[in-house]
């Protein structure tokens, strides 16, 4: 479909009568955009559903269609969407789909909330194991507990990921104690055992994951079950700690991320030979101060970088990490939770890396904010530049002192004036990154936007800006074949007059579905 129609379908200013015409022209691509319009009326939703079959489910998920609008026999995807959202005519629809010959429909039903008991029982006994596994993933505690003993290992793996499963059941799935042995798994369903799947399998019809294996004990599915249980926060702590020295890297990795680990287990994981395990542990809020300080000296850079993201890292450790580790321009959790006094202290640090930390906040006290804006270090100024409340004179001074180093971040400041944005746009090639920020800025004036149009990456953003002159927008639309992305953005421009929109819909190169291109 023409990108211009896509843009019109997304344009918040497109009149209702033109939406009706777009519905008549829509294919699945356009329908997906129309279905998400906040102003789409109920009658229009019904018309779109009748025009484009794929849109029924989207409209149902968006709440634009009701049970009265959908026939489950002919529009099963829409009916299942309503069941998923809890808006359908349950239980009659649920019972209808429980007997559906299409397994995919039964599988989607199994994920729906609030199913009647008789439907749950029928799905639990479904001949398709994927349907039962989907039910196990979302089932209430009593059903989950029963399915933990299912003869197929894939169903047990789904129970292990279900956070509603009883803790004792999850512990049993993790260790295997108290459960009868599984009789089948996805591997022995397909292959003669013993079998190990070639990671470079050339078969196009093979959907087994690399390394899938079964020697009769269903080992790869059992491993996946343990991984799911270790990742499940409902699995009891006492059941998971025994995996601290497990030979499987993936299992130790999952264990390291759990926030309920006792100190002795954290200490043993901190000595793991794999930096990925230590990295996940480094971000874990279960760490105490002593272990945080140990990990701050870890030989692996990524471990130290992730430690900086730990919400419990002491500020002295964090400032040390900031000076020795590439953390990046991001607001760290410990800084987000810092008190006003802590922020003031960091902002007055002699170390620029420490001053950059509070500069990522956007709610600083004016005195702290302004002091950072006046900093002599360009990286500190770059970090604080988008902070709301900075005056035009201060933003201009930042730009005068540091030029292109801070131009893009100054342009991202919500209080940047049209005159300042125009000045930044004239900075030449060095300001290219700034042009994208200017193009999306609500204060951007027409001259600055025209400069943005000359940059390939800023051009599609600027084309949708409401301050772009109408003549320029129409020029971009006239050259729709040259750049589809720009044409779509121009057609979505909210300042486009209704008359121009109407002309775009009736242009001779617009064809209904099935027409010539």
C-alpha positions as a printed Julia matrix, in Angstrom:
517×3 Matrix{Float64}:
   0.0     0.0     0.0
   1.15    3.54   -0.73
   3.12    5.11    2.17
   0.98    8.24    1.87
  -2.07    6.26    2.95
  -0.13    4.82    5.85
   0.69    8.33    6.97
  -2.9     9.52    6.63
  -4.09    6.5     8.61
  -1.78    7.5    11.45
  -2.41   11.26   11.23
  -4.22   12.42   14.37
  -5.88   15.22   12.36
  -7.37   13.05    9.61
 -11.14   13.8     9.52
 -13.62   11.02   10.26
 -15.02   11.02    6.73
 -11.54   10.39    5.33
 -11.04    7.56    7.81
 -14.14    5.97    6.26
 -12.54    6.21    2.83
  -9.27    4.78    4.13
 -11.16    1.82    5.58
 -12.52    1.1     2.1
  -8.98    1.2     0.67
  -7.23   -0.58    3.53
  -5.11   -3.7     3.34
  -3.75   -5.47    6.43
  -0.94   -2.93    6.77
  -3.24    0.1     6.77
  -5.82   -1.71    8.92
  -3.22   -2.33   11.63
  -2.68    1.45   11.89
  -6.38    2.34   11.75
  -7.24   -0.22   14.44
  -5.07    1.66   16.92
  -6.51    5.12   16.29
  -7.85    6.61   19.52
 -10.73    8.28   17.64
 -11.9     5.22   15.68
 -15.65    4.94   16.18
 -17.51    1.71   16.82
 -19.22    1.75   13.42
 -15.86    2.32   11.76
 -14.35   -0.57   13.71
 -17.14   -2.86   12.53
 -16.64   -1.69    8.94
 -12.88   -2.26    9.17
 -13.42   -5.76   10.57
 -15.72   -6.56    7.64
 -13.23   -5.14    5.14
  -9.97   -6.65    6.43
 -10.16  -10.04    8.13
  -6.82   -9.67    9.9
  -8.03   -6.55   11.71
 -10.67   -8.36   13.77
  -8.23   -9.59   16.42
  -6.42   -6.22   16.58
  -9.71   -4.38   17.05
 -10.79   -6.85   19.72
  -7.54   -6.41   21.65
  -7.95   -2.63   21.41
 -11.47   -2.9    22.86
 -13.12   -1.53   19.69
 -15.28   -4.62   19.12
 -17.62   -6.38   21.51
 -18.94   -9.93   21.66
 -22.02   -8.78   19.76
 -19.82   -7.77   16.81
 -18.01  -11.1    16.44
 -19.1   -14.5    15.2
 -16.75  -17.08   16.78
 -17.47  -19.56   14.0
 -16.24  -17.27   11.23
 -13.98  -14.92   13.22
 -12.18  -17.21   15.67
  -9.13  -14.96   16.09
 -11.32  -12.04   17.16
 -13.32  -14.21   19.53
 -10.15  -15.58   21.11
  -8.82  -12.04   21.49
 -11.93  -11.11   23.45
 -11.55  -14.24   25.58
  -7.94  -13.3    26.27
  -9.03   -9.85   27.41
 -11.9   -11.27   29.46
 -14.57   -9.55   27.36
 -16.1   -12.54   25.59
 -19.28  -14.5    26.1
 -17.71  -17.0    28.43
 -18.35  -19.84   29.17
 -20.17  -20.7    25.93
 -17.34  -19.44   23.71
 -14.75  -21.19   25.87
 -16.61  -24.49   25.51
 -16.91  -23.95   21.77
 -13.15  -23.49   21.33
 -12.3   -26.36   23.68
 -13.8   -28.64   20.99
 -12.29  -26.73   18.06
 -10.5   -29.06   15.62
  -7.78  -26.43   15.11
  -5.11  -27.08   17.75
  -3.8   -23.51   17.52
  -7.2   -22.21   18.62
  -7.27  -24.58   21.6
  -3.74  -23.5    22.49
  -4.76  -19.83   22.51
  -7.81  -20.7    24.6
  -5.58  -22.42   27.16
  -3.88  -19.07   27.89
  -7.16  -17.25   28.54
  -8.08  -16.25   32.11
 -11.19  -17.32   33.99
 -11.95  -20.52   32.07
 -14.75  -22.73   33.42
 -13.62  -25.83   35.35
 -14.98  -28.21   32.73
 -13.02  -26.42   29.99
  -9.83  -26.57   32.07
 -10.35  -30.32   32.54
 -10.85  -30.83   28.81
  -7.75  -28.82   27.92
  -5.67  -30.68   30.51
  -6.54  -33.92   28.71
  -6.04  -32.5    25.21
  -4.3   -34.9    22.79
  -1.99  -32.08   21.62
   0.8   -31.62   24.17
   1.3   -27.97   23.13
  -2.24  -27.21   24.26
  -1.64  -28.83   27.65
   1.72  -27.06   28.02
   0.07  -23.68   27.35
  -2.54  -24.45   30.0
   0.22  -25.44   32.44
   1.99  -22.14   31.9
  -1.03  -20.1    33.04
  -2.98  -22.52   35.23
  -4.19  -21.81   38.76
  -2.26  -23.5    41.6
  -4.38  -26.65   41.86
  -4.26  -27.4    38.12
  -0.55  -26.53   37.94
   0.17  -28.96   40.78
  -1.63  -31.75   38.95
   0.1   -31.06   35.64
   3.53  -31.21   37.31
   3.13  -34.99   37.18
   2.09  -35.04   33.53
   3.82  -37.8    31.55
   5.2   -35.33   29.01
   8.3   -33.38   30.07
   7.29  -30.31   28.04
   4.2   -29.86   30.22
   6.32  -30.07   33.36
   8.67  -27.46   31.94
   5.7   -25.11   31.45
   4.58  -25.64   35.07
   8.11  -24.76   36.21
   7.72  -21.32   34.6
   4.27  -20.71   36.12
   4.55  -18.23   39.0
   1.18  -19.41   40.35
   2.44  -22.97   40.85
   2.76  -23.99   44.52
   6.32  -23.55   45.87
   6.54  -27.21   46.88
   5.66  -28.25   43.33
   8.32  -25.96   41.87
  10.89  -27.41   44.27
   9.93  -30.93   43.16
  10.28  -29.98   39.49
  13.72  -28.54   40.22
  15.04  -31.65   41.93
  12.76  -34.34   40.51
  12.02  -35.66   43.99
   8.51  -36.95   44.61
   7.45  -36.95   40.96
   7.01  -39.97   38.7
   9.48  -40.09   35.79
   8.35  -38.35   32.59
   7.66  -40.75   29.73
   8.01  -38.45   26.69
   9.74  -35.22   25.65
   9.91  -33.1    22.46
  13.08  -34.93   21.39
  11.91  -38.54   21.69
   8.57  -37.5    20.18
  10.48  -36.86   16.95
  13.63  -38.98   16.98
  14.87  -42.44   17.89
  16.86  -42.31   21.11
  19.6   -41.86   22.07
  19.72  -38.63   20.07
  21.68  -35.38   20.23
  20.58  -32.62   17.9
  23.3   -31.25   15.67
  23.72  -27.5    16.38
  24.25  -27.05   12.63
  21.33  -29.24   11.57
  20.7   -28.76    7.83
  17.08  -30.0     7.89
  14.68  -27.2     7.01
  11.73  -28.96    8.64
  13.48  -29.46   12.0
  12.32  -27.26   14.88
  14.39  -28.79   17.7
  16.71  -26.29   19.39
  20.5   -26.75   19.07
  21.79  -29.32   21.54
  18.4   -30.89   22.26
  19.05  -34.39   23.51
  17.34  -37.48   24.88
  18.85  -40.79   25.94
  15.61  -41.92   27.54
  15.97  -39.56   30.52
  14.79  -36.49   28.52
  17.92  -34.63   29.65
  17.64  -31.41   27.61
  13.98  -30.87   28.53
  14.78  -31.69   32.17
  17.54  -29.07   32.04
  15.09  -26.55   30.58
  12.68  -27.36   33.4
  15.36  -26.68   36.0
  16.26  -23.43   34.25
  12.6   -22.32   34.29
  12.24  -23.2    37.98
  15.43  -21.36   38.93
  14.16  -18.3    37.06
  10.76  -18.49   38.75
  10.6   -16.18   41.81
   8.04  -18.49   43.42
  10.56  -21.35   43.69
  11.69  -21.59   47.34
  15.16  -20.31   48.19
  16.09  -23.51   50.0
  15.43  -25.47   46.8
  17.66  -23.36   44.54
  20.8   -22.9    46.63
  22.02  -26.4    45.9
  22.69  -25.39   42.3
  25.51  -23.0    43.22
  28.17  -25.44   41.99
  26.13  -27.07   39.25
  28.17  -27.91   36.12
  25.61  -26.15   33.9
  26.63  -22.56   33.26
  23.06  -21.6    32.36
  21.7   -22.87   35.66
  24.34  -21.02   37.7
  23.64  -17.92   35.61
  19.91  -18.08   36.42
  20.71  -18.63   40.1
  22.96  -15.56   40.25
  20.09  -13.25   39.29
  17.75  -14.33   42.11
  17.24  -11.54   44.69
  16.57  -14.02   47.54
  20.05  -15.53   47.73
  21.68  -15.84   51.16
  25.13  -14.22   51.68
  27.13  -17.46   51.6
  25.68  -18.42   48.2
  26.42  -14.94   46.84
  30.01  -15.26   48.03
  30.47  -18.58   46.23
  28.96  -17.21   43.02
  31.3   -14.21   43.22
  34.13  -16.7    42.7
  32.53  -18.31   39.64
  34.91  -18.68   36.75
  32.38  -17.28   34.26
  32.13  -13.46   34.07
  28.5   -13.7    32.94
  27.53  -15.34   36.22
  29.52  -12.76   38.2
  27.95   -9.99   36.08
  24.4   -11.07   36.88
  25.36  -11.38   40.52
  26.89   -7.89   40.47
  23.5    -6.34   39.72
  21.74   -8.42   42.38
  20.34   -6.34   45.28
  20.94   -9.35   47.57
  24.66   -8.44   47.75
  25.98   -7.02   51.0
  28.47   -4.14   51.16
  31.47   -6.4    51.7
  30.81   -8.48   48.59
  30.03   -5.35   46.55
  33.5    -4.06   47.4
  35.04   -7.38   46.36
  33.29   -7.27   42.98
  34.35   -3.65   42.49
  37.87   -4.99   41.95
  36.78   -7.77   39.58
  39.17   -8.28   36.68
  36.3    -8.19   34.15
  35.16   -4.75   32.98
  31.58   -5.89   32.31
  31.23   -7.18   35.88
  32.28   -3.79   37.25
  29.99   -1.97   34.82
  27.03   -4.03   35.94
  27.95   -3.55   39.59
  27.47    0.18   39.01
  23.82   -0.63   38.23
  23.27   -2.34   41.57
  20.73   -0.26   43.54
  22.61   -0.94   46.8
  26.11    0.05   45.69
  27.68    2.51   48.21
  28.34    5.95   46.74
  32.07    5.79   47.37
  32.26    2.53   45.42
  30.09    3.99   42.67
  32.24    7.09   42.27
  35.33    4.87   42.05
  33.63    2.74   39.38
  32.59    5.87   37.47
  36.23    6.89   37.18
  37.56    3.51   36.11
  34.68    1.91   34.18
  32.79    2.92   31.03
  29.31    3.2    32.54
  27.73    5.29   29.79
  25.3     8.21   29.89
  22.58    6.61   31.98
  20.75    7.28   35.22
  21.95    4.59   37.61
  19.49    3.13   40.16
  21.58    4.26   43.15
  21.68    7.81   41.78
  17.93    7.75   41.09
  17.42    6.97   44.78
  20.04    9.4    46.1
  19.03   12.03   48.67
  19.33   15.79   47.98
  22.39   15.96   50.23
  24.06   13.07   48.42
  23.38   14.7    45.06
  24.81   17.99   46.26
  27.94   16.23   47.52
  28.45   14.38   44.23
  27.94   17.56   42.2
  30.72   19.24   44.2
  33.19   16.37   43.71
  36.58   17.26   42.2
  36.22   14.22   39.92
  34.27   14.93   36.68
  33.19   11.28   36.49
  31.51   11.67   39.88
  29.84   14.94   38.84
  28.42   13.21   35.75
  26.42   10.84   37.95
  23.94   13.39   39.39
  23.92   15.22   36.05
  21.78   12.38   34.67
  18.94   13.29   37.04
  16.16   15.55   35.72
  14.79   16.77   39.05
  17.8    18.44   40.64
  17.57   21.47   42.89
  18.1    24.65   40.79
  21.41   25.5    42.49
  22.85   22.02   41.84
  21.52   21.97   38.29
  22.98   25.37   37.43
  26.35   24.55   38.98
  26.61   21.45   36.79
  25.54   23.45   33.74
  28.41   25.87   34.41
  30.93   23.01   34.77
  34.2    23.26   32.89
  34.07   19.61   31.82
  32.24   19.03   28.53
  31.05   15.54   29.54
  29.4    16.9    32.67
  27.74   19.68   30.68
  26.6    17.19   28.04
  24.96   15.09   30.76
  23.08   17.98   32.37
  22.14   19.78   29.13
  18.64   18.21   28.7
  17.64   19.08   32.29
  14.37   21.09   32.38
  14.52   24.6    33.8
  17.82   25.74   32.32
  17.53   29.29   31.02
  18.13   30.26   27.42
  21.2    32.28   28.39
  22.69   29.33   30.27
  22.0    26.92   27.4
  23.58   29.38   24.98
  26.63   29.72   27.22
  27.0    25.92   27.33
  26.92   25.85   23.53
  29.44   28.72   23.28
  31.91   26.97   25.6
  31.71   23.43   24.25
  30.23   23.69   20.75
  29.4    20.49   18.91
  30.34   18.36   21.94
  27.12   19.41   23.65
  24.99   20.65   20.74
  22.76   17.58   20.44
  22.06   17.44   24.16
  21.34   21.17   24.32
  18.91   20.71   21.43
  17.19   17.97   23.45
  16.42   20.36   26.3
  12.63   20.82   26.45
  13.08   24.54   27.19
  15.35   25.29   24.25
  13.97   28.33   22.41
  13.28   28.51   18.67
  16.14   30.98   18.25
  18.6    28.68   20.01
  17.49   25.67   17.96
  17.97   27.7    14.78
  21.46   28.66   15.93
  22.36   25.02   16.57
  21.02   24.0    13.15
  23.51   26.4    11.54
  26.51   24.7    13.2
  27.2    22.67   10.07
  28.26   19.02    9.74
  29.41   18.9    13.38
  25.79   19.43   14.45
  24.33   16.47   12.54
  23.4    14.6    15.69
  21.69   17.73   16.92
  19.5    17.93   13.81
  17.58   14.82   14.83
  16.87   16.35   18.23
  15.8    19.61   16.6
  13.52   17.78   14.18
  11.52   16.26   17.05
  11.59   19.36   19.3
   8.22   21.05   19.9
   9.83   24.5    19.69
  11.65   23.91   16.4
  11.04   26.82   13.98
  10.62   26.46   10.23
  14.19   27.57    9.3
  15.68   24.95   11.62
  13.37   22.26   10.24
  14.41   23.14    6.68
  18.01   22.53    7.72
  16.94   19.18    9.18
  15.42   18.17    5.85
  18.88   18.32    4.32
  20.08   15.55    6.62
  19.1    12.01    5.62
  18.48   10.8     9.19
  16.69   13.92   10.42
  14.59   14.33    7.25
  11.83   11.77    8.07
  11.45   13.22   11.58
  11.27   16.81   10.34
   8.72   15.85    7.66
   6.18   15.11   10.39
   6.75   18.29   12.41
   3.7    20.53   12.7
   5.77   23.71   12.25
   6.98   22.71    8.79
   5.52   25.07    6.17
   2.54   23.62    4.29
   4.16   24.19    0.91
   7.18   22.15    1.97
   4.99   19.31    3.22
   3.15   19.19   -0.1
   6.48   19.19   -1.9
   7.57   16.15    0.06
   4.27   14.42   -0.74
   4.6    15.19   -4.44
   7.88   13.28   -4.43
   6.46   10.27   -2.58
   8.19    7.74   -4.81
  11.63    9.15   -4.01
  11.52    8.45   -0.27
   8.65    6.4     1.1
   9.61    7.02    4.74
   9.61   10.79    4.28
   6.34   10.72    2.35
   4.67    8.7     5.09
   5.88   11.1     7.76
   4.67   14.09    5.73
   1.24   12.5     5.28
   1.1    11.97    9.06
   1.9    15.66    9.7
  -0.97   17.0    11.87
  -0.81   20.43   10.22
  -1.78   19.0     6.83
  -5.05   20.7     5.75
  -8.13   18.45    5.3
  -8.42   19.48    1.66
  -4.91   18.27    0.92
  -5.64   15.04    2.75
  -8.76   14.49    0.66
  -6.8    15.11   -2.52
  -4.2    12.56   -1.49
  -6.84    9.85   -1.02
  -8.34   10.51   -4.45
  -5.09   10.76   -6.42
  -5.08    8.5    -9.5
  -2.17    6.43   -8.2
  -4.26    5.31   -5.22
  -6.0     2.03   -6.03
  -8.39   -0.1    -3.97
  -7.25   -3.56   -2.9
  -6.83   -5.71   -5.98
  -6.34   -2.72   -8.3
  -3.31   -2.08  -10.47
  -0.26   -0.61   -8.79
